[in-house]
Amino acid sequence: MTKKNITFNDIAQYTNFSKTTISRYFNNPDSLTLENQQKIADALVALNYKENKVARILANGKTEFVGIIIPNLYLHYYSQMLNQLLATYEIYGYKFLVFVGNDQEEIERRYIKELLAYKIEGMIILSHTIHSKELAAYKLPVVTIEREDQYTCSVNTDNYMGGVQATSLLYKNNCDILIHVNGDIPPSVPAYGRIKGFQDICRERGIPHELILTHLGNTYQETADSIRLLFESIEAKYPNKKKGIFMSNDTHANILLNLIVRKYGTLPDCYRLIGFDDSPVSTEAIIPTSTIGQQVEKIAKEAMDLLVMQMNEQKKRKPSPLPAVIHRTVTPVLMRRDTTE
């Protein structure tokens, strides 16, 4: 025999409340006294009530879904961040619909329309293709991570501090030349702070340096091929110098490290290397790699906390718009490992 599904009418009869009151308990509990909330909660236990989530979505339009768009999964930072965002379900109870944009603007717009069709309650955006002004125009709670954020709430690492930390560590390794490899990104992108931090330390201390700003590719293989050419160029340009190289992320640092070790059998004294992220690849590399830790778990939790705050406001009868977008910054942590002395 199948068990009877408990309805609002059953709960109303058990508690002697109206069905309207029972509905308010599920959709707007603060409108009831604490005493009445407790009576209904006790009734749900006594009746062994199992919530019909589909019915609840149809009733109040709230899906408890959040959309996520990330640029790719081959960079370890994004896969690690996605993992930490998904883990926040245990804290906040929101489920996630995830799309990988691969830096294709029109495709990402199509993904957003798809997410909106699923009645998501908010979005977390890590991809860089769509300007924050356009994202804000969707009139939906949005939090961005490590991308341009003029019109949206955001959580970012203090990239400038990270750039200073990485450059200072290489400087202390007595390198003859410091090299920073990054994309040719505008100042509006948080990661530009890594470039600025590198330049400022080199200029302040009179350190010979080279800044290499170039797009390394959209796939792992494209990136590996680009870094191989980059390595050959550095080898030819600085044959008798101790080179301190600051890569923009741990995936790129690991690719370069593998090329160096394949040629020399180890990391020779003429190379010092640091990445950025503190993703698992930095500790599991053939030689554990120094890096700047972004505290990804903390960033993910801060992003969801900021998004949930906005989504909760939207659930009120008369929601109040934020007076201004909120930008939160997480302090990076220098991780010294075997690729620096």
C-alpha contacts under 8 A as a table, 3 or more apart, distances in Angstrom:
res1	aa1	res2	aa2	distance
5	N	49	Y	7.72
5	N	50	K	7.66
6	I	10	D	6.09
6	I	11	I	7.40
6	I	47	L	7.28
6	I	48	N	7.90
6	I	49	Y	5.76
6	I	50	K	7.28
7	T	10	D	5.17
7	T	11	I	6.54
8	F	11	I	5.10
8	F	12	A	6.06
8	F	19	K	6.01
8	F	22	I	6.43
8	F	23	S	7.36
9	N	12	A	4.98
9	N	13	Q	6.19
9	N	19	K	6.01
10	D	13	Q	5.23
10	D	14	Y	6.21
11	I	14	Y	5.07
11	I	15	T	6.16
11	I	19	K	7.95
11	I	22	I	7.28
11	I	40	I	7.61
11	I	43	A	6.77
11	I	44	L	7.28
11	I	47	L	7.82
12	A	15	T	5.30
12	A	16	N	5.50
12	A	17	F	4.88
12	A	18	S	5.46
12	A	19	K	5.49
12	A	22	I	6.51
13	Q	16	N	5.13
13	Q	17	F	6.91
13	Q	18	S	7.95
14	Y	17	F	8.00
14	Y	43	A	7.03
15	T	39	K	7.19
15	T	40	I	6.80
15	T	43	A	6.90
17	F	21	T	6.21
17	F	22	I	7.00
18	S	21	T	5.22
18	S	22	I	6.54
19	K	22	I	4.98
19	K	23	S	6.13
20	T	23	S	5.04
20	T	24	R	6.20
21	T	24	R	5.01
21	T	25	Y	6.34
21	T	32	L	7.98
22	I	25	Y	5.09
22	I	26	F	6.78
22	I	40	I	7.50
23	S	26	F	5.36
23	S	27	N	6.13
23	S	28	N	7.92
24	R	27	N	5.05
24	R	28	N	4.88
24	R	29	P	5.82
24	R	31	S	7.03
24	R	32	L	7.50
25	Y	28	N	5.72
25	Y	29	P	4.26
25	Y	30	D	7.83
25	Y	31	S	7.78
25	Y	32	L	6.92
25	Y	37	Q	6.67
25	Y	40	I	7.72
26	F	29	P	6.07
27	N	60	N	6.97
28	N	31	S	5.85
28	N	32	L	7.95
29	P	32	L	5.65
29	P	37	Q	7.04
30	D	33	T	7.27
32	L	36	N	6.28
32	L	37	Q	6.27
33	T	36	N	5.29
33	T	37	Q	6.21
34	L	37	Q	4.98
34	L	38	Q	6.15
35	E	38	Q	5.22
35	E	39	K	6.38
36	N	39	K	5.00
36	N	40	I	6.32
37	Q	40	I	5.32
37	Q	41	A	6.12
38	Q	41	A	4.94
38	Q	42	D	6.09
39	K	42	D	5.23
39	K	43	A	6.28
40	I	43	A	4.96
40	I	44	L	6.30
41	A	44	L	5.19
41	A	45	V	6.64
42	D	45	V	5.25
42	D	46	A	6.27
43	A	46	A	4.96
43	A	47	L	5.97
44	L	47	L	5.24
44	L	48	N	5.89
44	L	49	Y	5.05
45	V	48	N	5.05
45	V	49	Y	6.49
46	A	49	Y	7.87
52	N	55	A	5.41
52	N	56	R	6.35
53	K	56	R	4.94
53	K	57	I	6.15
54	V	57	I	5.15
54	V	58	L	6.32
55	A	58	L	5.09
55	A	59	A	6.09
56	R	59	A	4.93
56	R	60	N	6.16
56	R	61	G	7.61
56	R	62	K	7.69
57	I	60	N	5.51
57	I	61	G	4.84
57	I	62	K	5.27
57	I	63	T	5.46
58	L	61	G	5.56
61	G	119	K	7.43
62	K	119	K	7.38
62	K	120	I	7.84
62	K	121	E	6.99
63	T	119	K	6.44
63	T	120	I	6.33
63	T	121	E	6.94
64	E	93	G	7.52
64	E	94	Y	5.10
64	E	95	K	6.24
64	E	120	I	7.01
64	E	121	E	6.44
65	F	94	Y	5.68
65	F	95	K	4.83
65	F	96	F	5.46
65	F	97	L	6.95
65	F	119	K	7.58
65	F	120	I	4.88
65	F	121	E	5.95
65	F	122	G	7.46
66	V	94	Y	6.61
66	V	95	K	6.14
66	V	96	F	4.85
66	V	97	L	6.27
66	V	120	I	5.33
66	V	121	E	5.78
66	V	122	G	5.05
66	V	123	M	5.50
66	V	124	I	7.44
67	G	96	F	5.67
67	G	97	L	4.83
67	G	98	V	5.97
67	G	99	F	7.96
67	G	115	L	6.22
67	G	120	I	6.37
67	G	122	G	6.36
67	G	123	M	4.60
67	G	124	I	6.26
68	I	96	F	6.88
68	I	97	L	6.14
68	I	98	V	4.75
68	I	99	F	6.28
68	I	123	M	5.77
68	I	124	I	4.88
68	I	125	I	5.79
68	I	126	L	7.78
69	I	98	V	5.93
69	I	99	F	4.92
69	I	100	V	5.74
69	I	101	G	6.40
69	I	108	E	7.71
69	I	123	M	7.98
69	I	124	I	6.70
69	I	125	I	5.09
69	I	126	L	6.11
69	I	127	S	6.25
70	I	73	L	7.80
70	I	78	Y	6.95
70	I	98	V	7.79
70	I	99	F	6.57
70	I	100	V	5.08
70	I	101	G	6.01
70	I	102	N	7.81
70	I	125	I	6.42
70	I	126	L	4.89
70	I	127	S	4.92
71	P	78	Y	7.71
71	P	100	V	5.60
71	P	101	G	4.92
71	P	102	N	4.85
71	P	103	D	5.73
71	P	126	L	6.62
71	P	127	S	4.58
71	P	128	H	7.36
72	N	75	L	6.72
72	N	78	Y	6.80
72	N	100	V	5.61
72	N	101	G	6.65
72	N	102	N	5.39
72	N	103	D	7.99
73	L	76	H	6.81
73	L	78	Y	5.81
73	L	79	S	5.26
73	L	100	V	7.57
74	Y	78	Y	7.75
74	Y	79	S	7.44
74	Y	219	T	6.94
74	Y	220	Y	6.12
75	L	78	Y	5.85
75	L	79	S	6.94
75	L	220	Y	7.89
75	L	251	T	5.87
76	H	79	S	5.29
76	H	80	Q	6.03
76	H	250	D	7.39
76	H	251	T	6.12
76	H	279	S	6.18
76	H	280	P	7.68
76	H	281	V	7.24
77	Y	80	Q	5.17
77	Y	81	M	6.06
77	Y	249	N	7.79
77	Y	250	D	7.82
77	Y	277	D	6.35
77	Y	279	S	5.96
78	Y	81	M	4.99
78	Y	82	L	6.03
79	S	82	L	5.11
79	S	83	N	6.19
80	Q	83	N	5.11
80	Q	84	Q	6.38
80	Q	279	S	6.85
80	Q	296	V	7.38
81	M	84	Q	5.15
81	M	85	L	6.16
81	M	296	V	5.99
81	M	297	E	7.36
81	M	300	A	6.67
82	L	85	L	5.08
82	L	86	L	6.16
83	N	86	L	5.29
83	N	87	A	6.29
84	Q	87	A	4.98
84	Q	88	T	6.72
84	Q	296	V	7.22
84	Q	297	E	5.61
84	Q	300	A	5.92
84	Q	301	K	7.87
85	L	88	T	5.46
85	L	89	Y	7.85
85	L	297	E	7.93
85	L	300	A	5.21
85	L	301	K	7.12
85	L	304	M	7.51
86	L	89	Y	6.00
86	L	95	K	7.68
86	L	96	F	7.01
87	A	90	E	6.32
88	T	91	I	5.17
88	T	92	Y	6.15
88	T	93	G	7.50
88	T	94	Y	7.82
88	T	300	A	7.77
88	T	301	K	6.68
88	T	304	M	7.41
89	Y	92	Y	5.30
89	Y	93	G	4.53
89	Y	94	Y	5.36
89	Y	95	K	6.39
90	E	93	G	5.91
92	Y	308	V	7.84
97	L	115	L	7.41
99	F	111	Y	6.83
101	G	104	Q	5.88
101	G	105	E	7.66
101	G	107	I	6.76
101	G	108	E	5.45
101	G	127	S	6.93
102	N	218	N	7.22
103	D	108	E	7.95
103	D	127	S	6.93
103	D	128	H	7.12
103	D	129	T	5.98
103	D	218	N	7.96
104	Q	107	I	5.48
104	Q	108	E	6.23
104	Q	129	T	6.97
105	E	108	E	5.18
105	E	109	R	6.38
105	E	129	T	5.35
105	E	130	I	6.39
106	E	109	R	5.04
106	E	110	R	6.36
107	I	110	R	5.04
107	I	111	Y	6.26
108	E	111	Y	4.86
108	E	112	I	6.23
108	E	129	T	7.99
108	E	130	I	7.95
109	R	112	I	5.10
109	R	113	K	6.40
109	R	130	I	8.00
110	R	113	K	5.14
110	R	114	E	6.27
111	Y	114	E	4.96
111	Y	115	L	6.21
112	I	115	L	4.96
112	I	116	L	6.15
113	K	116	L	5.06
113	K	117	A	6.21
114	E	117	A	5.10
114	E	118	Y	6.66
115	L	118	Y	5.20
115	L	119	K	6.80
115	L	120	I	6.15
116	L	119	K	5.05
116	L	120	I	5.78
117	A	120	I	7.70
120	I	123	M	7.58
121	E	140	L	7.07
121	E	141	P	7.14
121	E	311	M	6.51
122	G	140	L	5.83
122	G	141	P	4.75
122	G	142	V	5.71
122	G	307	L	6.90
122	G	311	M	6.75
123	M	140	L	7.54
123	M	141	P	6.45
123	M	142	V	4.81
123	M	143	V	6.44
123	M	307	L	7.86
124	I	142	V	5.85
124	I	143	V	4.96
124	I	144	T	5.57
124	I	145	I	7.45
124	I	303	A	7.73
124	I	307	L	7.95
125	I	142	V	7.46
125	I	143	V	6.45
125	I	144	T	4.72
125	I	145	I	6.42
126	L	144	T	5.83
126	L	145	I	5.15
126	L	146	E	6.50
126	L	147	R	6.47
127	S	130	I	7.67
127	S	147	R	7.14
128	H	131	H	7.46
128	H	147	R	5.85
128	H	148	E	7.08
130	I	134	E	6.79
130	I	135	L	7.09
131	H	134	E	5.55
131	H	135	L	6.60
131	H	148	E	7.15
132	S	135	L	4.86
132	S	136	A	6.05
132	S	148	E	6.63
132	S	149	D	5.58
132	S	150	Q	6.23
132	S	151	Y	5.23
132	S	152	T	5.88
133	K	136	A	5.17
133	K	137	A	6.33
133	K	150	Q	7.33
133	K	151	Y	5.27
133	K	152	T	7.51
134	E	137	A	5.08
134	E	138	Y	7.13
135	L	138	Y	5.78
135	L	142	V	7.42
135	L	151	Y	8.00
135	L	152	T	7.48
136	A	139	K	5.92
136	A	140	L	7.10
136	A	142	V	7.14
136	A	151	Y	6.19
136	A	152	T	6.10
137	A	140	L	7.93
141	P	307	L	6.37
141	P	310	Q	5.77
141	P	311	M	6.18
142	V	152	T	6.34
142	V	153	C	6.58
142	V	307	L	6.54
143	V	152	T	6.24
143	V	153	C	4.94
143	V	154	S	5.01
143	V	155	V	7.38
143	V	303	A	6.36
143	V	306	L	7.20
143	V	307	L	6.06
144	T	147	R	6.56
144	T	148	E	7.96
144	T	149	D	6.63
144	T	152	T	6.77
144	T	153	C	6.40
144	T	154	S	4.60
144	T	155	V	6.53
144	T	303	A	7.75
145	I	154	S	5.68
145	I	155	V	5.18
145	I	156	N	5.70
145	I	303	A	7.52
146	E	154	S	7.78
146	E	155	V	6.91
146	E	156	N	5.06
146	E	157	T	7.19
146	E	189	V	7.18
146	E	190	P	5.73
146	E	191	A	6.96
147	R	188	S	7.90
147	R	189	V	5.10
147	R	190	P	5.91
147	R	191	A	7.71
148	E	188	S	5.42
148	E	189	V	4.66
148	E	190	P	6.78
149	D	152	T	5.20
149	D	153	C	6.78
149	D	154	S	6.33
149	D	188	S	7.76
149	D	189	V	7.87
151	Y	325	V	6.67
152	T	325	V	5.81
152	T	326	I	7.58
153	C	306	L	7.74
153	C	325	V	4.92
153	C	326	I	4.71
153	C	327	H	5.53
154	S	303	A	7.06
154	S	326	I	6.49
154	S	327	H	4.83
154	S	328	R	6.20
155	V	299	I	6.41
155	V	302	E	6.88
155	V	303	A	5.91
155	V	327	H	5.90
155	V	328	R	4.73
155	V	329	T	5.77
155	V	330	V	7.38
156	N	159	N	7.85
156	N	190	P	6.97
156	N	299	I	7.20
156	N	327	H	7.73
156	N	328	R	6.42
156	N	329	T	5.02
156	N	330	V	6.16
157	T	190	P	7.74
157	T	294	Q	6.11
157	T	299	I	7.84
157	T	329	T	5.45
157	T	330	V	4.71
157	T	331	T	6.02
157	T	332	P	6.33
158	D	161	M	5.54
158	D	162	G	6.44
158	D	190	P	7.98
158	D	193	G	7.66
158	D	329	T	5.89
158	D	330	V	5.95
158	D	331	T	5.47
158	D	332	P	6.32
159	N	162	G	4.88
159	N	163	G	6.11
159	N	190	P	6.41
159	N	191	A	5.74
159	N	192	Y	7.38
159	N	193	G	4.76
159	N	194	R	5.19
159	N	197	G	7.92
159	N	332	P	7.61
160	Y	163	G	5.07
160	Y	164	V	6.27
160	Y	191	A	7.97
160	Y	192	Y	7.77
160	Y	193	G	4.03
160	Y	194	R	5.08
160	Y	195	I	7.68
160	Y	196	K	6.47
160	Y	197	G	4.90
161	M	164	V	5.06
161	M	165	Q	6.13
161	M	193	G	7.73
161	M	194	R	7.64
161	M	197	G	6.70
161	M	331	T	7.77
161	M	332	P	7.16
162	G	165	Q	5.04
162	G	166	A	6.14
162	G	194	R	6.33
162	G	197	G	7.44
162	G	276	F	7.97
162	G	292	I	6.08
162	G	332	P	5.90
162	G	333	V	7.63
162	G	334	L	7.58
163	G	166	A	5.25
163	G	167	T	6.09
163	G	193	G	6.72
163	G	194	R	4.07
163	G	195	I	6.65
163	G	196	K	7.25
163	G	197	G	4.45
163	G	198	F	5.32
164	V	167	T	5.28
164	V	168	S	5.91
164	V	194	R	7.44
164	V	197	G	4.66
164	V	198	F	5.87
164	V	200	D	7.90
164	V	201	I	6.42
165	Q	168	S	5.25
165	Q	169	L	6.21
165	Q	292	I	7.61
165	Q	334	L	6.57
166	A	169	L	5.32
166	A	170	L	6.48
166	A	198	F	7.78
166	A	246	F	6.84
166	A	274	I	6.71
166	A	291	T	7.39
166	A	292	I	6.82
166	A	334	L	7.44
167	T	170	L	5.24
167	T	171	Y	6.16
167	T	178	L	7.78
167	T	197	G	7.64
167	T	198	F	5.59
167	T	201	I	6.80
167	T	202	C	7.66
167	T	246	F	7.18
168	S	171	Y	4.95
168	S	172	K	6.26
168	S	201	I	7.07
169	L	172	K	5.16
169	L	173	N	6.57
169	L	340	T	7.73
170	L	173	N	5.06
170	L	174	N	7.17
170	L	175	C	6.68
170	L	178	L	7.29
170	L	244	G	5.60
170	L	245	I	7.69
170	L	272	R	6.96
170	L	273	L	7.69
170	L	274	I	7.86
170	L	340	T	7.19
171	Y	174	N	5.57
171	Y	175	C	6.12
171	Y	178	L	7.63
171	Y	207	I	7.85
171	Y	244	G	7.77
172	K	175	C	7.72
173	N	244	G	7.91
173	N	272	R	7.56
173	N	340	T	6.84
173	N	341	E	6.17
174	N	242	K	7.87
175	C	178	L	6.70
175	C	241	K	7.71
175	C	242	K	4.94
175	C	243	K	5.59
175	C	244	G	5.63
175	C	272	R	7.75
176	D	208	P	6.95
176	D	241	K	5.70
176	D	242	K	5.07
176	D	243	K	6.14
176	D	244	G	7.71
177	I	207	I	7.20
177	I	208	P	5.16
177	I	209	H	5.26
177	I	210	E	7.54
177	I	241	K	7.03
177	I	242	K	6.56
177	I	243	K	5.22
177	I	244	G	6.25
178	L	207	I	7.40
178	L	208	P	6.44
178	L	209	H	4.55
178	L	210	E	6.37
178	L	243	K	6.02
178	L	244	G	4.70
178	L	245	I	5.91
178	L	246	F	7.64
179	I	209	H	5.64
179	I	210	E	4.84
179	I	211	L	5.83
179	I	212	I	7.25
179	I	243	K	7.33
179	I	244	G	6.15
179	I	245	I	4.77
179	I	246	F	6.07
180	H	195	I	7.48
180	H	198	F	7.24
180	H	210	E	6.61
180	H	211	L	5.09
180	H	212	I	6.06
180	H	245	I	5.89
180	H	246	F	4.67
180	H	247	M	5.96
180	H	248	S	7.50
181	V	211	L	6.34
181	V	212	I	4.80
181	V	213	L	5.96
181	V	214	T	7.54
181	V	245	I	7.67
181	V	246	F	6.42
181	V	247	M	5.15
181	V	248	S	6.09
182	N	195	I	7.50
182	N	212	I	6.41
182	N	213	L	5.01
182	N	214	T	6.33
182	N	215	H	7.70
182	N	247	M	6.76
182	N	248	S	5.25
183	G	213	L	4.91
183	G	214	T	4.81
183	G	215	H	5.18
183	G	216	L	7.49
184	D	213	L	4.76
184	D	214	T	5.55
184	D	215	H	6.85
185	I	189	V	6.70
185	I	191	A	7.82
185	I	192	Y	6.30
186	P	189	V	5.86
186	P	192	Y	6.59
187	P	190	P	7.22
187	P	192	Y	5.37
187	P	193	G	7.59
188	S	192	Y	7.42
189	V	192	Y	5.70
190	P	193	G	5.88
191	A	194	R	5.59
191	A	195	I	7.45
192	Y	195	I	5.23
192	Y	196	K	6.38
193	G	196	K	4.92
193	G	197	G	5.90
194	R	197	G	5.18
194	R	198	F	6.18
194	R	248	S	7.74
195	I	198	F	5.19
195	I	199	Q	6.21
196	K	199	Q	5.15
196	K	200	D	6.02
197	G	200	D	5.25
197	G	201	I	6.27
198	F	201	I	5.55
198	F	202	C	6.23
199	Q	202	C	5.21
199	Q	203	R	6.05
200	D	203	R	5.23
200	D	204	E	5.91
201	I	204	E	5.14
201	I	205	R	6.06
201	I	207	I	7.94
202	C	205	R	5.43
202	C	206	G	5.69
202	C	207	I	4.71
202	C	208	P	7.00
202	C	209	H	6.71
203	R	206	G	5.02
203	R	207	I	6.44
204	E	207	I	7.92
216	L	222	E	6.95
216	L	223	T	4.93
216	L	226	S	5.50
216	L	227	I	7.06
217	G	220	Y	7.49
217	G	222	E	4.89
217	G	223	T	4.68
217	G	226	S	7.21
218	N	222	E	6.49
218	N	223	T	6.94
219	T	222	E	5.25
219	T	223	T	6.15
220	Y	223	T	5.12
220	Y	224	A	6.05
221	Q	224	A	5.02
221	Q	225	D	6.18
222	E	225	D	5.25
222	E	226	S	6.24
223	T	226	S	5.08
223	T	227	I	6.12
223	T	252	H	7.75
224	A	227	I	5.23
224	A	228	R	6.15
224	A	255	I	6.41
225	D	228	R	5.13
225	D	229	L	6.52
226	S	229	L	5.28
226	S	230	L	6.21
227	I	230	L	4.75
227	I	231	F	5.99
227	I	252	H	7.63
227	I	255	I	7.26
227	I	256	L	6.48
228	R	231	F	5.12
228	R	232	E	6.33
228	R	256	L	7.39
228	R	259	L	7.09
229	L	232	E	5.13
229	L	233	S	6.23
230	L	233	S	5.08
230	L	234	I	6.27
231	F	234	I	5.16
231	F	235	E	6.11
231	F	256	L	7.12
231	F	259	L	7.69
232	E	235	E	5.10
232	E	236	A	6.24
233	S	236	A	5.21
233	S	237	K	6.07
234	I	237	K	5.09
234	I	238	Y	5.90
234	I	239	P	7.90
235	E	238	Y	5.64
235	E	239	P	5.50
236	A	239	P	5.78
238	Y	241	K	5.51
238	Y	243	K	7.66
240	N	270	C	7.86
241	K	270	C	6.43
242	K	269	D	7.09
242	K	270	C	4.14
242	K	271	Y	5.80
242	K	272	R	7.71
243	K	270	C	5.85
243	K	271	Y	4.94
243	K	272	R	6.19
244	G	271	Y	5.96
244	G	272	R	4.61
244	G	273	L	5.83
245	I	271	Y	7.54
245	I	272	R	6.21
245	I	273	L	4.93
245	I	274	I	6.45
246	F	253	A	7.93
246	F	273	L	6.08
246	F	274	I	5.06
246	F	275	G	5.96
247	M	250	D	7.26
247	M	252	H	6.34
247	M	253	A	5.45
247	M	273	L	7.67
247	M	274	I	6.31
247	M	275	G	4.93
247	M	276	F	6.91
248	S	252	H	7.09
248	S	253	A	7.67
248	S	275	G	6.08
248	S	276	F	5.72
249	N	252	H	5.63
249	N	253	A	6.30
249	N	275	G	5.04
249	N	276	F	4.25
249	N	277	D	5.93
250	D	253	A	4.82
250	D	254	N	5.95
250	D	275	G	4.69
250	D	276	F	5.33
250	D	277	D	6.04
250	D	278	D	6.83
250	D	279	S	6.56
250	D	281	V	6.79
250	D	282	S	5.99
250	D	291	T	7.18
251	T	254	N	5.18
251	T	255	I	6.37
251	T	281	V	7.01
251	T	282	S	7.99
252	H	255	I	5.17
252	H	256	L	6.29
252	H	275	G	7.61
253	A	256	L	5.19
253	A	257	L	6.04
253	A	273	L	7.34
253	A	274	I	6.85
253	A	275	G	5.30
253	A	289	T	7.94
254	N	257	L	4.95
254	N	258	N	6.16
254	N	281	V	7.19
254	N	282	S	7.03
254	N	285	A	6.55
254	N	289	T	7.76
255	I	258	N	5.25
255	I	259	L	6.48
256	L	259	L	5.15
256	L	260	I	6.32
257	L	260	I	5.12
257	L	261	V	6.16
257	L	267	L	7.67
257	L	273	L	7.80
257	L	287	I	7.95
258	N	261	V	5.17
258	N	262	R	6.02
258	N	286	I	7.48
259	L	262	R	5.18
259	L	263	K	6.39
260	I	263	K	5.32
260	I	264	Y	6.13
260	I	265	G	7.76
260	I	266	T	7.31
260	I	267	L	6.54
261	V	264	Y	5.15
261	V	265	G	4.74
261	V	266	T	4.61
261	V	267	L	5.75
262	R	265	G	5.58
262	R	266	T	7.59
264	Y	267	L	6.90
264	Y	268	P	6.85
267	L	271	Y	6.62
267	L	272	R	7.94
267	L	287	I	7.98
267	L	339	T	7.35
268	P	271	Y	5.82
269	D	272	R	7.40
272	R	339	T	5.62
272	R	340	T	5.37
272	R	341	E	7.90
273	L	289	T	7.23
273	L	290	S	6.93
273	L	339	T	5.33
273	L	340	T	6.29
274	I	289	T	6.38
274	I	290	S	4.83
274	I	291	T	5.08
274	I	292	I	7.82
274	I	339	T	6.87
274	I	340	T	7.32
275	G	278	D	7.77
275	G	282	S	7.84
275	G	289	T	7.13
275	G	290	S	6.33
275	G	291	T	4.41
275	G	292	I	6.50
276	F	291	T	4.92
276	F	292	I	4.57
276	F	293	G	6.56
276	F	294	Q	7.59
277	D	291	T	6.56
277	D	292	I	5.57
277	D	293	G	4.90
277	D	294	Q	5.06
277	D	295	Q	7.90
277	D	296	V	7.93
278	D	281	V	7.82
278	D	282	S	6.05
278	D	283	T	7.84
278	D	291	T	5.69
278	D	292	I	5.97
278	D	293	G	4.41
278	D	294	Q	6.52
278	D	295	Q	7.86
278	D	335	M	7.54
279	S	282	S	5.84
279	S	283	T	7.69
279	S	293	G	7.80
280	P	283	T	5.54
280	P	284	E	6.22
281	V	284	E	4.98
281	V	285	A	5.59
282	S	285	A	5.46
282	S	288	P	5.77
282	S	289	T	4.95
282	S	290	S	7.20
282	S	291	T	7.20
283	T	287	I	7.89
283	T	288	P	4.77
283	T	289	T	6.30
284	E	287	I	7.62
284	E	288	P	6.23
285	A	288	P	5.20
285	A	289	T	6.75
287	I	338	D	6.37
287	I	339	T	6.93
288	P	337	R	5.79
288	P	338	D	5.49
288	P	339	T	6.81
289	T	336	R	7.73
289	T	337	R	5.38
289	T	338	D	5.91
289	T	339	T	5.25
289	T	340	T	7.93
290	S	334	L	7.90
290	S	335	M	5.52
290	S	336	R	4.75
290	S	337	R	4.41
290	S	338	D	6.55
290	S	339	T	5.76
290	S	340	T	6.45
291	T	334	L	6.33
291	T	335	M	5.24
291	T	336	R	6.79
291	T	337	R	7.74
292	I	332	P	6.31
292	I	333	V	5.67
292	I	334	L	4.73
292	I	335	M	5.85
293	G	296	V	7.94
293	G	332	P	5.39
293	G	333	V	4.75
293	G	334	L	6.03
293	G	335	M	6.47
294	Q	299	I	7.87
294	Q	330	V	7.56
294	Q	331	T	7.40
294	Q	332	P	5.01
294	Q	333	V	6.74
295	Q	298	K	5.46
295	Q	299	I	6.37
295	Q	330	V	7.51
295	Q	331	T	7.90
295	Q	332	P	6.68
295	Q	333	V	7.52
296	V	299	I	5.02
296	V	300	A	6.13
297	E	300	A	5.24
297	E	301	K	6.31
298	K	301	K	5.17
298	K	302	E	6.05
298	K	330	V	7.73
299	I	302	E	5.08
299	I	303	A	6.04
299	I	330	V	6.79
300	A	303	A	5.11
300	A	304	M	6.29
301	K	304	M	5.20
301	K	305	D	5.99
302	E	305	D	5.00
302	E	306	L	6.10
302	E	328	R	7.88
303	A	306	L	5.20
303	A	307	L	6.14
304	M	307	L	4.93
304	M	308	V	5.87
305	D	308	V	5.22
305	D	309	M	6.18
306	L	309	M	5.24
306	L	310	Q	6.60
307	L	310	Q	5.22
307	L	311	M	6.18
308	V	311	M	4.89
308	V	312	N	5.91
309	M	312	N	5.32
309	M	313	E	6.40
310	Q	313	E	5.15
310	Q	314	Q	6.41
311	M	314	Q	5.05
311	M	315	K	6.55
312	N	315	K	5.22
312	N	316	K	7.04
313	E	316	K	5.58
313	E	319	P	5.39
313	E	320	S	6.91
314	Q	317	R	7.99
314	Q	319	P	5.28
314	Q	320	S	7.88
315	K	319	P	7.07
316	K	319	P	5.18
322	L	325	V	6.60
336	R	340	T	6.92
337	R	340	T	6.29
337	R	341	E	7.98
338	D	341	E	6.75
